[in-house]
Amino acid sequence: MSIASVTATRQAPVSAILPARGGMLGALSDLFWRRPRFLLALMLLPPLLWLGIVYIGSLFALLLQSFFSIDEFSGLINREFTLKTYAELLQAANFDIIVRTVVMAALVTLASIVIAFPIAYYAARYAQGRWKALFYLAVMLPLWSSYLVKVYAWKLILAKEGILTWLLAKLHLLWLLDGWLALPYVGGNSLSVSATGTFIAFVYVWLPFMILPMQAALERVPGNLVEASSDLGASPGQTFRNVLFPLALPGIVAGSIFTFSLTLGDYIVPQIIGTSRLFIGQAVYSQQGTAGNIPLAAAFAVVPIVIMGFYLWGAKRMGAFDAL
């Protein structure tokens, strides 16, 4: 090919190489190419509308309903702005529901931290290759099964005729189980209808949500820091308190966001495994369904939102979102 032909090819208009597309599609293609921000806005519009109208709009409607009240004589909703419904949350029966739910969420979170830390530490420091893949499979496998199936499975395990009672009978430890079930607040006729059973089911269901962020945080801890702590004469306990735990704290707080918030608003576990004492989720269902007191149900539903708002604010200050 001569130099003149190469020069002519280079100077040829772009339309000779890429012919322009005509019609509406061609005009839209040119518009999106010239204005990429317009294309980005167009792509983000549907999810933002969904988030703004369906999600945030429903939360706003929920908040608005909580400032109404129920007429004690007619049972109809009085659509006048009032704080009377929130004052009802401070009544002994309603406040007891809130305290019970928050205490359960805190206990489930603490138990999940204690159980998850050694598992996450082993996976972060020692598991390699196939063993790490097996770790992820073991942690994620329970999440692949149905939530209801897992809860009902635990109801059968914890029942009076379940495998746990059978195992304790074989070990001649039924006296220990009977003594525990005789305790107030935590006991009941069997583990499947007790606060202890509710606690066990909660910990099992939400444990993977604590293990994964904790393992991610521990993987970021340099191994030479642990070795240096040991070389400087620190005991394993001192190394844990002064090195491992502070560096793993963002992952722990990140995992606690899941375990605490999910326990706070759960309805299914205490409904299937538990006593007649209500949690917030059950109170919302009862008030808006059986009682027909929608303002009080909305006020109950606002409580976890407010609690998690403060919780997330504190978690952000501790750097927990870096481990998500």
N, C-alpha and C positions, 0 to 999 in steps of 0.2 A: 504494500500500500504506500502511495506517495505521500510526501509531507503535505501537499496541498489538500489531498482528500481527508487526511487526519484533521487538519485545521478546519476544513469545512464541516466535518462531523461535530467538532467541538463547538463551533459557532452556530450549529443548527438549533432552532428553537426547541424548548422542552416539549412542546406539543407534538413534535415529530417523533419523540421517543415514547412519551406517555400521552396518548391521546386523551383529551378532556372528555369527561362523562357528561352527557347532556341530561336534561330533564330535572325533576325534583330531587332525585337522589344525588345527582352531581352537584346541584346547588347547596344541598345540605352538607355534603362532604367538604366542599370548599369552605363553607361557613365554619364548620367544626375545626378545620385545619387552620383557618386564620384566627379563630377565637377559641383557644383550648379551654379558657376559663368558663366560657359559655357551655361547652360540652361537659365539663366537670360539674357545673351547677345543675345541668339537666339530669345527670346521672345520680346526683345526691338528692334531688328533689323528692322522688318517691319514698325512700327510707326516712327522710326528714319529716315528710308529711305524716307518715305512719307513726313516727316517734312523737311528733308534736300533737297530733289530733287524737290518736288512739291511746297512746301511753300517758303522755303528760296531761292530755285532756281528761282522761279517766281519773288520774290522780287529783286533778283540780276539782272535778265533780265530787270525788270522795271527800276532799277537804271541805268543800262547800256544804255537803250534806251534814258534816259533823257539827256545823254551827246552827243547825236547825234543832228542833225538839219535837217530842211526841206529846200530843194532847192526852192527858190522863183519862179523860171522860170518853171522848169519841174514838181514841186510838189513831187519829189522823195526824199527819205530819204538819206541824206549825212552822211555816216557812218565814220565820222572823229571826233575825240575827240574835243569837244568845250563846252564852257560855254554860248554860244549864247542863247540857249533855256532858261536857268535860267535867263538870262538878260531880256528875254521877259516877265517873270513873274513880273518884276518891272514896266512894262508899266501900264499906268493908268487903263485901262479896266481890265487887269488881276489882278493887285494888289488890285483893288476894290473888286473883287470876293473873294480873300483871306481874306481881312479885314471883309467883310460882313459875311463870314462863321465863322470866329473866334469870332466875336462879338455875333452872334446868339448862338454859342455853349456856350459862357460865360454866356449870359443871361439865357439860358435854365438851365444851371447848378445852377445859383444863385436862380432862381425861384423854382427849384426842392428841393434845400436845405431848403428854407423857408416853402414850403408846407410839405415836408417829416418830418421835425424835430418834430412837435407836434404829428404827427401820430406815428412815431417811439418811441417817449418818452412815450406816453400812452401805447403802446404795451409792452414796456420794463419794465415799473414801475407798471402798474395797471392791465393789461390784464392777466387773469389766466384761466387755464382749457379750457373750451369751447370757451371763448371769445378770447383767444390767437389763438386757432385753426381757429376761424372765421376770425381773423385778417390775418393769413397767407393765408387763402382761398381768401379773398377779394383782397389781394395784388397780389397773383399769378394768379388769374382768368383771368385778361386781357392778360396775357402772353400765355394763352392756345388758344386764338383765333388767326386767321390769321392776320398778319401784314397789308396786303392790305385791309382786311375787316375793320379794325379799322380806317385806314386812310380815306377810302372812306366814312365811317360812319361820321367822323368828317367833311368831305367836305359837306355832306348833312346837318349836324347840323349848320354849319357856313354859309351856302348859304343864299342868299337874301330872299329866300322863306322858309328858315329853321326854326326849332323850336326856336332857340335863338332869331331870329328877331321877331318871333311871340310873344315870352314871353316879350321882351322889348316893343313891341307895346301895349300889354295888360297893362304893367306897365307905359305907357306913357313916355318911356325913349328913343324913337327912335331918338330924337334930340341929345342925348348923343352919340349914335352909329354913327349917321351921322357926328357929329363933329369930332369924333375920326378917322373915315375913310377919312375925308378931310385932315388930317395931312399928311405931306410929309414923305416918307420912311416907315411909319408904316401902312398907310391907303391904300385904293383901292376902287374898285367898290362895293365889299362886303368883309366880313371877310374871305370867302373861297378863295379869290384871293388877299390876302394882307399878309404883313410880320407878322402882328399880328396873323392871322390864322395859319401861319407856326409855329410861336412860341407856340401857344396853343397846336397844334397837337404834337409837339416835347415834350413838358412838359408831356402831358398825356402818350405818348408812353414809355418814358424813366423813368417815376417816380418810378416804382417798383424797378429799379436798384439803386435808391438812398435810398429808404426806408429800404431795407433789410440790407445792411451793416451798416447803421446808427443805426438800431435797435439792431444789434449784438454788436456794440460798446457801446451803452447805457446800455445794459444788464450787461456789465462788470464793470460799475460804481457802487461801493458799496453804498447802500442806506444810511448808517450811515454818509457818507461824506456830503450828502445833508442836513441831519438832524443836523449835527454838524455845518454846515454853518449857518443854521437858528438859532441854539441855541446861536451862537456867535454874533447874531444881524445883520447878513447880510440880505439885502432885496432880494426878488426873482430875481431882475435884477442882483444884485451883485453875487448871487449864480450861475446864468446862465453864467455870463461872466468869473468868476474866478474858477468855479468848473466843471459845466456840459460841457460847450463848449470846454475847453481845453482837457478834457478826451474823449469827443466824436469826436474830430477833426480827428483822424485816420479813423474813419468810414465815416465821411463827405468827406474826401479826397478820400477814396476808392470808394464811390458812385460817386463822381465827375469824376473819371477816366472813368466810364461807360458813364455817361450822356454827358461829354465833347467829348470823342472820337467818340461815336456813332452819335452825332449831326454833328461832324466835317466831317465825311465821308458819311453821308446819302445822298441818291439820290432820294428816292421815295417820301418822304414828301414834299420837295420843288417843285418836279415835279407835284404833284397832287394838293397840297394846297400851293399857293404862286403866286408871280408875275412873270414877265418875267426876273427879275434880277436873275442871275445865282449864284449857290453855287458851291463849289469845285467839288462835285460829278457830277453835271450837266455839268460842264466845261470839266471834263474828258470824259464823254460820248460824248459830242458835238465835242471835238477835235479829238478823235479817230474814231468817226463814220462819222458824216457829213463832217467835215473839212478834215479828213484824216491826221491830224498832230499828229502822234503818239508820237514823241519826246516831244511836248508841253504837251500832255495828261499825259505822264509819269512824266514830271516835276511837273505838278499839283498834281499828285498822291503821289509824294515824300513829298510834303509840310505837309500833316497831319502826315506822319510818323516821320518827323523831330520834329514837334510840340509836338507830343505825346512822343517822346523820352525824350525831356527835361521835359515834364510834369511828366512822370513816374519817372525820376530821382529825381525830387523834392518831389514827393509823397512817394518814398521809404525813403528819408531822414526824412520825417515826420511820418514814421511808419504806413503808410496807408495799406501796404500789410498784417499787422497783423489782420486787420478787414475784409479781404476778405473771 
